[in-house]
Amino acid sequence: MPLNIPILLTWLRVALIPLVVGVFYLPTAWLPLEDRNIAATAVFIIAALTDWLDGFLARRWNETSAFGAFLDPVADKLMVAGALLVLVQLDRANAIIAFIIIGREITISALREWMAQLGASKSVAVHQIGKIKTAAQMVAIPMLLFHDPLFGVNLQEWGEVLIWIAGVLTVWSMFYYLKKAWPLIKEKAGSFP
């Protein structure tokens, strides 16, 4: 396993996930709810920034690796899934949208793994629609974690709108990837026991 700054940043993101979730389980005497919202939002934003930074540095320094290409999306999916589950429990996000987003991530991860086994991973490489979907999620989730108004802006309402937009983009991107893979799926589906 290669160890460089981009991979360390990805590991940092993985390590931050329990903090985003765990802060809401601290006793109220230790951390009031408003402070929990701020802490979880700050940790999530730091984690999201490491997502951008690790990819930027890996490309800039030519330190891309197969392990980094594996770990980065896993960290992203764990971060989003963990935050969404907390938001559902706090009644700040709809369980249906959380299911759509998490279900899509599982489906596309499985599709990419299968396509890689067939030597056709480029047919389901990350597309612009997937990047826009991720950006919508990474903006919506901190708004929902923060929950309170900020400078007169109701972040909860904006977060709800954005998470539904992310949900629509999630379904759209899933169908995009399935459509790209469909010819090979049709061809190979009958050849597996």
GROMACS elastic network, one bead per residue, 0.5 to 0.9 nm:
[ bonds ]
;  ai    aj funct       b0    kb
    1    67     6  0.66747   500
    1    68     6  0.89922   500
    2     7     6  0.77492   500
    2    65     6  0.75476   500
    2    67     6  0.73503   500
    2    68     6  0.82600   500
    3     6     6  0.82420   500
    3     7     6  0.60977   500
    3     8     6  0.68336   500
    4     7     6  0.54407   500
    4     8     6  0.61112   500
    4     9     6  0.86679   500
    4    58     6  0.87814   500
    4    63     6  0.75123   500
    5     9     6  0.60882   500
    5    10     6  0.86113   500
    5    54     6  0.74413   500
    5    57     6  0.78600   500
    5    58     6  0.81317   500
    5    63     6  0.88032   500
    6     9     6  0.51034   500
    6    10     6  0.63566   500
    6    11     6  0.87747   500
    6    50     6  0.85878   500
    6    53     6  0.74984   500
    6    55     6  0.68139   500
    6    56     6  0.83336   500
    6    57     6  0.60800   500
    6    58     6  0.56079   500
    6    63     6  0.75982   500
    6    64     6  0.83432   500
    6    68     6  0.78414   500
    7    11     6  0.62081   500
    7    12     6  0.85132   500
    7    54     6  0.69370   500
    7    58     6  0.83590   500
    7    67     6  0.84326   500
    7    68     6  0.59772   500
    7    71     6  0.80518   500
    7    72     6  0.81169   500
    8    12     6  0.60887   500
    8    13     6  0.86446   500
    8    54     6  0.83144   500
    9    13     6  0.63073   500
    9    14     6  0.87724   500
    9    47     6  0.87732   500
    9    50     6  0.58413   500
    9    51     6  0.77127   500
    9    53     6  0.78048   500
    9    54     6  0.58208   500
   10    13     6  0.50381   500
   10    14     6  0.64538   500
   10    15     6  0.87314   500
   10    47     6  0.86469   500
   10    50     6  0.67979   500
   10    51     6  0.68277   500
   10    54     6  0.65240   500
   10    68     6  0.79518   500
   10    71     6  0.71314   500
   10    72     6  0.60382   500
   10    75     6  0.68408   500
   10    76     6  0.89535   500
   11    15     6  0.61905   500
   11    16     6  0.86557   500
   11    71     6  0.82064   500
   11    72     6  0.86738   500
   11    75     6  0.78388   500
   12    16     6  0.61805   500
   12    17     6  0.88977   500
   12    47     6  0.75815   500
   12    50     6  0.78616   500
   13    16     6  0.50997   500
   13    17     6  0.65998   500
   13    44     6  0.88640   500
   13    46     6  0.81601   500
   13    48     6  0.77168   500
   13    50     6  0.65341   500
   13    51     6  0.73916   500
   13    75     6  0.65433   500
   13    76     6  0.81158   500
   13    79     6  0.77778   500
   14    17     6  0.55140   500
   14    18     6  0.80442   500
   14    47     6  0.82163   500
   14    74     6  0.86913   500
   14    75     6  0.54313   500
   14    76     6  0.82923   500
   14    78     6  0.75980   500
   14    79     6  0.72982   500
   15    18     6  0.65874   500
   15    19     6  0.76839   500
   16    19     6  0.52179   500
   16    20     6  0.65813   500
   16    43     6  0.67438   500
   16    44     6  0.76528   500
   16    46     6  0.85492   500
   16    47     6  0.65144   500
   16    79     6  0.83042   500
   17    20     6  0.53327   500
   17    21     6  0.65843   500
   17    22     6  0.84624   500
   17    43     6  0.83003   500
   17    44     6  0.77588   500
   17    47     6  0.78991   500
   17    75     6  0.85385   500
   17    78     6  0.73136   500
   17    79     6  0.55119   500
   17    80     6  0.88658   500
   17    82     6  0.69077   500
   17    83     6  0.80215   500
   18    21     6  0.51386   500
   18    22     6  0.54803   500
   18    23     6  0.82087   500
   18    79     6  0.88118   500
   18    82     6  0.80052   500
   19    23     6  0.57607   500
   19    24     6  0.88200   500
   19    39     6  0.87922   500
   19    40     6  0.71956   500
   19    43     6  0.71702   500
   19    44     6  0.87262   500
   20    23     6  0.59351   500
   20    24     6  0.77536   500
   20    39     6  0.77457   500
   20    41     6  0.75561   500
   20    42     6  0.87066   500
   20    43     6  0.61186   500
   20    44     6  0.62592   500
   20    79     6  0.84694   500
   20    82     6  0.78486   500
   20    83     6  0.68257   500
   20    86     6  0.86554   500
   21    24     6  0.61248   500
   21    25     6  0.75816   500
   21    40     6  0.74341   500
   21    82     6  0.65000   500
   21    83     6  0.65094   500
   21    85     6  0.85757   500
   21    86     6  0.62898   500
   22    25     6  0.52658   500
   22    26     6  0.68940   500
   22    40     6  0.86568   500
   23    26     6  0.55749   500
   23    31     6  0.82625   500
   23    36     6  0.59233   500
   23    37     6  0.84324   500
   23    39     6  0.72693   500
   23    40     6  0.64462   500
   24    27     6  0.83530   500
   24    31     6  0.87880   500
   24    33     6  0.76702   500
   24    36     6  0.60890   500
   24    37     6  0.79931   500
   24    40     6  0.78969   500
   24    86     6  0.80859   500
   25    28     6  0.85889   500
   26    29     6  0.82788   500
   26    30     6  0.65816   500
   26    31     6  0.66365   500
   26    32     6  0.88539   500
   26    36     6  0.84420   500
   27    30     6  0.53930   500
   27    31     6  0.65467   500
   27    32     6  0.80696   500
   28    31     6  0.50691   500
   28    33     6  0.68860   500
   29    32     6  0.66443   500
   31    34     6  0.81741   500
   31    35     6  0.60355   500
   31    36     6  0.61819   500
   32    35     6  0.53690   500
   32    36     6  0.62440   500
   32    37     6  0.88290   500
   33    37     6  0.62265   500
   33    38     6  0.87308   500
   34    37     6  0.51638   500
   34    38     6  0.64765   500
   34    39     6  0.87523   500
   34   146     6  0.80990   500
   34   147     6  0.87072   500
   34   148     6  0.79526   500
   35    38     6  0.50519   500
   35    39     6  0.60467   500
   35    40     6  0.85051   500
   36    39     6  0.50402   500
   36    40     6  0.59579   500
   36    41     6  0.83243   500
   36   145     6  0.88814   500
   36   146     6  0.85287   500
   37    40     6  0.53249   500
   37    41     6  0.60235   500
   37    42     6  0.85229   500
   37   144     6  0.89094   500
   37   145     6  0.56473   500
   37   147     6  0.69226   500
   37   148     6  0.82116   500
   38    41     6  0.51490   500
   38    42     6  0.60528   500
   38    43     6  0.85977   500
   38   145     6  0.77609   500
   38   146     6  0.57451   500
   38   147     6  0.89616   500
   39    42     6  0.51536   500
   39    43     6  0.61441   500
   39    44     6  0.85250   500
   39   146     6  0.85687   500
   40    43     6  0.51994   500
   40    44     6  0.60367   500
   40    45     6  0.85496   500
   40   142     6  0.80508   500
   40   145     6  0.65227   500
   40   146     6  0.75397   500
   41    44     6  0.51293   500
   41    45     6  0.61113   500
   41    46     6  0.86052   500
   41   141     6  0.82388   500
   41   142     6  0.50789   500
   41   143     6  0.76605   500
   41   144     6  0.85136   500
   41   145     6  0.55343   500
   41   146     6  0.56077   500
   42    45     6  0.51712   500
   42    46     6  0.61956   500
   42    47     6  0.85972   500
   42   142     6  0.80008   500
   42   146     6  0.87980   500
   43    46     6  0.51174   500
   43    47     6  0.61396   500
   43    48     6  0.85851   500
   44    47     6  0.50114   500
   44    48     6  0.60631   500
   44    49     6  0.85634   500
   44    79     6  0.80312   500
   44    83     6  0.82832   500
   44   138     6  0.86056   500
   44   141     6  0.82531   500
   44   142     6  0.66414   500
   44   145     6  0.86916   500
   45    49     6  0.61047   500
   45    50     6  0.86404   500
   45   138     6  0.79893   500
   45   139     6  0.87978   500
   45   142     6  0.68349   500
   46    49     6  0.51022   500
   46    50     6  0.63439   500
   46    51     6  0.88198   500
   47    50     6  0.51542   500
   47    51     6  0.65421   500
   47    76     6  0.89697   500
   47    79     6  0.80923   500
   48    51     6  0.50784   500
   48    52     6  0.68076   500
   48    53     6  0.88096   500
   48    76     6  0.81862   500
   48    79     6  0.86069   500
   48   138     6  0.67436   500
   49    52     6  0.52304   500
   49    53     6  0.60733   500
   49    54     6  0.85424   500
   50    54     6  0.57273   500
   50    55     6  0.83886   500
   51    54     6  0.56021   500
   51    55     6  0.66035   500
   51    56     6  0.87565   500
   51    72     6  0.74502   500
   51    75     6  0.85418   500
   51    76     6  0.74050   500
   52    55     6  0.55843   500
   52    56     6  0.62133   500
   52    57     6  0.87366   500
   53    56     6  0.50269   500
   53    57     6  0.60096   500
   53    58     6  0.83974   500
   54    57     6  0.52533   500
   54    58     6  0.59742   500
   54    59     6  0.85948   500
   54    72     6  0.84402   500
   55    58     6  0.51206   500
   55    59     6  0.62191   500
   55    60     6  0.84450   500
   55    64     6  0.82606   500
   55    72     6  0.83488   500
   56    59     6  0.54145   500
   56    60     6  0.59848   500
   56    61     6  0.84900   500
   57    61     6  0.57375   500
   57    62     6  0.78403   500
   57    63     6  0.76241   500
   57    64     6  0.88759   500
   58    61     6  0.54452   500
   58    62     6  0.55473   500
   58    64     6  0.50750   500
   58    65     6  0.84413   500
   58    68     6  0.87255   500
   59    63     6  0.64220   500
   59    64     6  0.63074   500
   60    63     6  0.77662   500
   61    64     6  0.82350   500
   62    65     6  0.89891   500
   63    68     6  0.89053   500
   64    67     6  0.84670   500
   64    68     6  0.65137   500
   64    69     6  0.73287   500
   65    68     6  0.51151   500
   65    69     6  0.61465   500
   65    70     6  0.86025   500
   66    69     6  0.50059   500
   66    70     6  0.62300   500
   66    71     6  0.86822   500
   67    70     6  0.50352   500
   67    71     6  0.60383   500
   67    72     6  0.84850   500
   68    71     6  0.50597   500
   68    72     6  0.58039   500
   68    73     6  0.88017   500
   69    72     6  0.57354   500
   69    73     6  0.71819   500
   70    73     6  0.63524   500
   70    74     6  0.67092   500
   71    74     6  0.51339   500
   71    75     6  0.60810   500
   71    76     6  0.86595   500
   72    75     6  0.52482   500
   72    76     6  0.63345   500
   72    77     6  0.87813   500
   73    77     6  0.60746   500
   73    78     6  0.85109   500
   73   109     6  0.88894   500
   74    77     6  0.51997   500
   74    78     6  0.61334   500
   74    79     6  0.85033   500
   74   109     6  0.89123   500
   75    78     6  0.51885   500
   75    79     6  0.60422   500
   75    80     6  0.86355   500
   76    79     6  0.51336   500
   76    80     6  0.62034   500
   76    81     6  0.85075   500
   76   134     6  0.89970   500
   77    80     6  0.52284   500
   77    81     6  0.59237   500
   77    82     6  0.83600   500
   77   102     6  0.78398   500
   77   105     6  0.68200   500
   77   106     6  0.87256   500
   78    81     6  0.51327   500
   78    82     6  0.58539   500
   78    83     6  0.84093   500
   79    82     6  0.53257   500
   79    83     6  0.61977   500
   79    84     6  0.85675   500
   80    83     6  0.52412   500
   80    84     6  0.60144   500
   80    85     6  0.85840   500
   80   101     6  0.87100   500
   80   102     6  0.80859   500
   80   137     6  0.77466   500
   80   138     6  0.81006   500
   80   141     6  0.79703   500
   81    84     6  0.50996   500
   81    85     6  0.61136   500
   81    86     6  0.86730   500
   81    98     6  0.77467   500
   81   101     6  0.81153   500
   81   102     6  0.60877   500
   82    85     6  0.52963   500
   82    86     6  0.64175   500
   82    87     6  0.87060   500
   83    86     6  0.52192   500
   83    87     6  0.61522   500
   83    88     6  0.86789   500
   83   141     6  0.71859   500
   83   142     6  0.89733   500
   83   145     6  0.80578   500
   84    88     6  0.61056   500
   84    89     6  0.85599   500
   84    93     6  0.71667   500
   84    95     6  0.85409   500
   84    97     6  0.89546   500
   84    98     6  0.58929   500
   84   101     6  0.88727   500
   84   102     6  0.85216   500
   84   141     6  0.75402   500
   85    88     6  0.51438   500
   85    89     6  0.62353   500
   85    90     6  0.86395   500
   85    93     6  0.86105   500
   85    95     6  0.82421   500
   85    98     6  0.72282   500
   86    89     6  0.50556   500
   86    90     6  0.61316   500
   86    91     6  0.85351   500
   86    92     6  0.85893   500
   86    93     6  0.87722   500
   86   145     6  0.87526   500
   87    90     6  0.50242   500
   87    91     6  0.60779   500
   87    92     6  0.50304   500
   87    93     6  0.52659   500
   87    94     6  0.82107   500
   87    95     6  0.88870   500
   87    98     6  0.88496   500
   87   141     6  0.83748   500
   87   144     6  0.71686   500
   87   145     6  0.69711   500
   88    92     6  0.58446   500
   88    94     6  0.60012   500
   88    95     6  0.57397   500
   88    98     6  0.74557   500
   89    92     6  0.76278   500
   89    93     6  0.81987   500
   89    95     6  0.87615   500
   90    93     6  0.77622   500
   91    94     6  0.71337   500
   91    95     6  0.86716   500
   92   144     6  0.63098   500
   92   145     6  0.79550   500
   92   147     6  0.77916   500
   92   156     6  0.75915   500
   92   160     6  0.80141   500
   93    96     6  0.86352   500
   93    97     6  0.74247   500
   93    98     6  0.73016   500
   93   144     6  0.74901   500
   93   159     6  0.88774   500
   93   160     6  0.69569   500
   93   163     6  0.81221   500
   94    97     6  0.55013   500
   94    98     6  0.64493   500
   94    99     6  0.87504   500
   94   160     6  0.86678   500
   95    99     6  0.60360   500
   95   100     6  0.85731   500
   96    99     6  0.50657   500
   96   100     6  0.61785   500
   96   101     6  0.86920   500
   97   100     6  0.50017   500
   97   101     6  0.61722   500
   97   102     6  0.85157   500
   97   163     6  0.75739   500
   97   164     6  0.68484   500
   97   166     6  0.88728   500
   97   167     6  0.60534   500
   98   101     6  0.52430   500
   98   102     6  0.59943   500
   98   103     6  0.81508   500
   98   163     6  0.89700   500
   98   167     6  0.82599   500
   99   102     6  0.52307   500
   99   103     6  0.55418   500
   99   104     6  0.81608   500
  100   103     6  0.51652   500
  100   104     6  0.59746   500
  100   105     6  0.86067   500
  100   167     6  0.66130   500
  100   170     6  0.75451   500
  100   171     6  0.74855   500
  101   104     6  0.52464   500
  101   105     6  0.63418   500
  101   106     6  0.88675   500
  101   166     6  0.80955   500
  101   167     6  0.61159   500
  101   170     6  0.62125   500
  101   171     6  0.79940   500
  102   105     6  0.51090   500
  102   106     6  0.63594   500
  102   107     6  0.86506   500
  103   106     6  0.52132   500
  103   107     6  0.61148   500
  103   108     6  0.86138   500
  104   108     6  0.59942   500
  104   109     6  0.83139   500
  104   170     6  0.67838   500
  104   171     6  0.71286   500
  104   173     6  0.88643   500
  104   174     6  0.63727   500
  105   108     6  0.53413   500
  105   109     6  0.59519   500
  105   110     6  0.84990   500
  105   170     6  0.85844   500
  105   174     6  0.85372   500
  106   109     6  0.51584   500
  106   110     6  0.61334   500
  106   111     6  0.85396   500
  107   110     6  0.52403   500
  107   111     6  0.61216   500
  107   112     6  0.86315   500
  107   174     6  0.80520   500
  108   112     6  0.59771   500
  108   113     6  0.84594   500
  108   124     6  0.85853   500
  108   174     6  0.67333   500
  108   177     6  0.75073   500
  108   178     6  0.81358   500
  109   112     6  0.51361   500
  109   113     6  0.61783   500
  109   114     6  0.86231   500
  110   113     6  0.50846   500
  110   114     6  0.61505   500
  110   115     6  0.85332   500
  111   114     6  0.51361   500
  111   115     6  0.60274   500
  111   116     6  0.84720   500
  111   124     6  0.80367   500
  111   177     6  0.85440   500
  111   178     6  0.79987   500
  111   181     6  0.82183   500
  112   115     6  0.50431   500
  112   116     6  0.59975   500
  112   117     6  0.86069   500
  112   120     6  0.87174   500
  112   121     6  0.62225   500
  112   123     6  0.88603   500
  112   124     6  0.62917   500
  112   125     6  0.80550   500
  113   116     6  0.50927   500
  113   117     6  0.63576   500
  113   118     6  0.88092   500
  113   121     6  0.78155   500
  114   117     6  0.51099   500
  114   118     6  0.64648   500
  114   119     6  0.87751   500
  114   120     6  0.86978   500
  114   121     6  0.82806   500
  115   119     6  0.62172   500
  115   120     6  0.50545   500
  115   121     6  0.50295   500
  115   122     6  0.83871   500
  115   123     6  0.78523   500
  115   124     6  0.75660   500
  115   181     6  0.77662   500
  115   184     6  0.83943   500
  115   185     6  0.86208   500
  116   120     6  0.55245   500
  116   122     6  0.82224   500
  117   120     6  0.75557   500
  117   121     6  0.79850   500
  118   121     6  0.76855   500
  118   184     6  0.88299   500
  118   188     6  0.87866   500
  119   122     6  0.83115   500
  120   123     6  0.57639   500
  120   124     6  0.77750   500
  120   181     6  0.86132   500
  120   184     6  0.84830   500
  121   124     6  0.56395   500
  121   125     6  0.63965   500
  122   126     6  0.86310   500
  123   177     6  0.79549   500
  123   180     6  0.61565   500
  123   181     6  0.63153   500
  124   127     6  0.80034   500
  124   176     6  0.89173   500
  124   177     6  0.56375   500
  124   178     6  0.81130   500
  124   180     6  0.66714   500
  124   181     6  0.66693   500
  125   177     6  0.83676   500
  126   129     6  0.83034   500
  126   130     6  0.63182   500
  126   131     6  0.74560   500
  126   177     6  0.87965   500
  127   130     6  0.53967   500
  127   131     6  0.66587   500
  127   173     6  0.82324   500
  127   176     6  0.89061   500
  127   177     6  0.85351   500
  128   131     6  0.50254   500
  128   132     6  0.62737   500
  128   133     6  0.85984   500
  129   132     6  0.51129   500
  129   133     6  0.61373   500
  129   134     6  0.86270   500
  129   169     6  0.71033   500
  129   170     6  0.85410   500
  129   172     6  0.79249   500
  129   173     6  0.58517   500
  129   176     6  0.85202   500
  130   133     6  0.50076   500
  130   134     6  0.61898   500
  130   135     6  0.86412   500
  130   169     6  0.76462   500
  130   170     6  0.74172   500
  130   172     6  0.88752   500
  130   173     6  0.57648   500
  130   174     6  0.85013   500
  131   134     6  0.50717   500
  131   135     6  0.61858   500
  131   136     6  0.86807   500
  132   135     6  0.50196   500
  132   136     6  0.62170   500
  132   137     6  0.86623   500
  132   166     6  0.82814   500
  132   169     6  0.76696   500
  133   136     6  0.51990   500
  133   137     6  0.63320   500
  133   138     6  0.86903   500
  133   165     6  0.81714   500
  133   166     6  0.52796   500
  133   167     6  0.79120   500
  133   168     6  0.84880   500
  133   169     6  0.52989   500
  133   170     6  0.60052   500
  133   173     6  0.77749   500
  134   137     6  0.50757   500
  134   138     6  0.60818   500
  134   139     6  0.86659   500
  134   166     6  0.74849   500
  134   169     6  0.89023   500
  134   170     6  0.85112   500
  135   138     6  0.50442   500
  135   139     6  0.62661   500
  135   140     6  0.85542   500
  135   166     6  0.83185   500
  136   139     6  0.53240   500
  136   140     6  0.60215   500
  136   141     6  0.85471   500
  136   162     6  0.61762   500
  136   163     6  0.69443   500
  136   165     6  0.72016   500
  136   166     6  0.52861   500
  136   169     6  0.85845   500
  137   140     6  0.50763   500
  137   141     6  0.58836   500
  137   142     6  0.87327   500
  137   162     6  0.72988   500
  137   163     6  0.61302   500
  137   165     6  0.86696   500
  137   166     6  0.56985   500
  137   167     6  0.85023   500
  138   141     6  0.57258   500
  138   142     6  0.69528   500
  139   142     6  0.60163   500
  139   143     6  0.67288   500
  139   159     6  0.75905   500
  139   162     6  0.75726   500
  139   163     6  0.85528   500
  140   143     6  0.52433   500
  140   144     6  0.63172   500
  140   145     6  0.87086   500
  140   155     6  0.87300   500
  140   156     6  0.88219   500
  140   158     6  0.74255   500
  140   160     6  0.70798   500
  140   161     6  0.80005   500
  140   162     6  0.52427   500
  140   163     6  0.54056   500
  140   166     6  0.81440   500
  141   144     6  0.50955   500
  141   145     6  0.60727   500
  141   146     6  0.85479   500
  141   159     6  0.66510   500
  141   160     6  0.88391   500
  141   162     6  0.86261   500
  141   163     6  0.72955   500
  142   146     6  0.59401   500
  142   147     6  0.83201   500
  142   155     6  0.88429   500
  142   159     6  0.77932   500
  143   146     6  0.52076   500
  143   147     6  0.60683   500
  143   148     6  0.83786   500
  143   154     6  0.88876   500
  143   155     6  0.51015   500
  143   156     6  0.60056   500
  143   157     6  0.86011   500
  143   158     6  0.72442   500
  143   160     6  0.84250   500
  144   148     6  0.84763   500
  144   155     6  0.67576   500
  144   156     6  0.52278   500
  144   157     6  0.83139   500
  144   158     6  0.83636   500
  144   159     6  0.52707   500
  144   160     6  0.71614   500
  144   163     6  0.88589   500
  145   148     6  0.86579   500
  145   156     6  0.82735   500
  145   159     6  0.88658   500
  146   149     6  0.82613   500
  146   150     6  0.88413   500
  146   155     6  0.73261   500
  146   156     6  0.77055   500
  147   150     6  0.89769   500
  147   154     6  0.79534   500
  147   155     6  0.59746   500
  147   157     6  0.87046   500
  147   159     6  0.84223   500
  148   153     6  0.87108   500
  148   154     6  0.67861   500
  148   155     6  0.63503   500
  148   156     6  0.67337   500
  149   152     6  0.57417   500
  149   153     6  0.52570   500
  149   155     6  0.55702   500
  149   156     6  0.74808   500
  150   153     6  0.51869   500
  150   154     6  0.66824   500
  150   155     6  0.67943   500
  151   154     6  0.85632   500
  152   155     6  0.89628   500
  153   156     6  0.88385   500
  153   157     6  0.88110   500
  153   158     6  0.83363   500
  154   157     6  0.56409   500
  154   158     6  0.65533   500
  154   159     6  0.86295   500
  155   158     6  0.50573   500
  155   159     6  0.57306   500
  155   160     6  0.83949   500
  156   159     6  0.50070   500
  156   160     6  0.61164   500
  156   161     6  0.86907   500
  157   160     6  0.51389   500
  157   161     6  0.63449   500
  157   162     6  0.86751   500
  158   161     6  0.51320   500
  158   162     6  0.61295   500
  158   163     6  0.85426   500
  159   162     6  0.50726   500
  159   163     6  0.59676   500
  159   164     6  0.85627   500
  160   163     6  0.51802   500
  160   164     6  0.63011   500
  160   165     6  0.86406   500
  161   164     6  0.53405   500
  161   165     6  0.63067   500
  161   166     6  0.86641   500
  162   166     6  0.60075   500
  162   167     6  0.84449   500
  163   167     6  0.60649   500
  163   168     6  0.86994   500
  164   168     6  0.62877   500
  164   169     6  0.85602   500
  165   168     6  0.51375   500
  165   169     6  0.62054   500
  165   170     6  0.84092   500
  166   170     6  0.58660   500
  166   171     6  0.86838   500
  167   171     6  0.63706   500
  167   172     6  0.85736   500
  168   171     6  0.52981   500
  168   172     6  0.61518   500
  168   173     6  0.85726   500
  169   173     6  0.58958   500
  169   174     6  0.83649   500
  170   173     6  0.52434   500
  170   174     6  0.61105   500
  170   175     6  0.87095   500
  171   174     6  0.50317   500
  171   175     6  0.62705   500
  171   176     6  0.85448   500
  172   175     6  0.52991   500
  172   176     6  0.61692   500
  172   177     6  0.88187   500
  173   177     6  0.62260   500
  173   178     6  0.85277   500
  174   177     6  0.52815   500
  174   178     6  0.61255   500
  174   179     6  0.84866   500
  175   179     6  0.58517   500
  175   180     6  0.84592   500
  176   179     6  0.51844   500
  176   180     6  0.62983   500
  176   181     6  0.87523   500
  177   180     6  0.50827   500
  177   181     6  0.62166   500
  177   182     6  0.84320   500
  178   181     6  0.50647   500
  178   182     6  0.56981   500
  178   185     6  0.87716   500
  179   182     6  0.50259   500
  179   183     6  0.78456   500
  180   183     6  0.73333   500
  180   184     6  0.85905   500
  181   184     6  0.56457   500
  181   185     6  0.60735   500
  181   186     6  0.86890   500
  182   186     6  0.59464   500
  182   187     6  0.84122   500
  183   186     6  0.52242   500
  183   187     6  0.62071   500
  183   188     6  0.86708   500
  184   188     6  0.58933   500
  184   189     6  0.80566   500
  185   188     6  0.52863   500
  185   189     6  0.54669   500
  185   190     6  0.88271   500
  186   189     6  0.55609   500
  186   190     6  0.75942   500
  187   190     6  0.70238   500
  187   191     6  0.79932   500
  188   191     6  0.53048   500
  188   192     6  0.71409   500
  189   192     6  0.60537   500
  189   193     6  0.89934   500
  190   193     6  0.77616   500
